[in-house]
Amino acid sequence: MTERDLAEDIDHQMALAGSRVPFFDTGAWTIGIGLDRDADTRLSSGAIVPGSSVSFDFGAVVDGYCSDFGRTVHVGERTVDFIAGYDLVISAQAASIAAVSPGVTAAAVHHACRDVIAESGLGDFFRHRTGLDVHERPSISEEDETTLETGMTFTIEPSLFRPDVIGVRVEDIIVCEPDGGRKLNAYPTGLVVID
């Protein structure tokens, strides 16, 4: 199966589940040993091969509401670097969600996420947001000094993309509530491995 085949299947499955259209272009890209590419190419005609991770980014439109979701699965045997990277991204997202609270800035939530990756020495490979036209404010990024208020909804989507080594992404929609951040997505963040 190619990345393009997989993305087309995701779009088809979203339509079957009731999505009017995809919210944005569906991404499905592989990174792994022997795959010298980065995450700037979100979709190619390349085959998905054992030893690689596949990161997803997709969203549906249902009843006028737009969703945004991301996960990573691994195909075949995982490396120690990949397992450590996956755990690091999950920890970064958890730290970011824990930082969500009314009165905190969006930038502070971003830094809580980034600091976990930076402290590991992999800060150069950290990404938190991609794209410029999908998200509305607040945006969890270092540039957004918006003060969070109860009811604001946004994504927290840390990624670690190190060409030829690690590709990991996890994204969930979070709502700011009086007692902190709450995930709206129900899908678990545990690693899925396809043998």
Secondary structure, DSSP 8 states (H G I E B T S, - for coil): -BHHHHHHHHHHHHHHTT-SSBSS--EEEEEETTB---TT----S-B--TTEEEEEEE-BEETTEE--EEEEEEES---HHHHHHHHHHHHHHHHHHHH--TT-BHHHHHHHHHHHHHHTT-GGGEE----SSS--SS--STT---B--TT-EEEE--EEEETTTEEEE-BEEEEEETTEEEE---S--S-EEE-
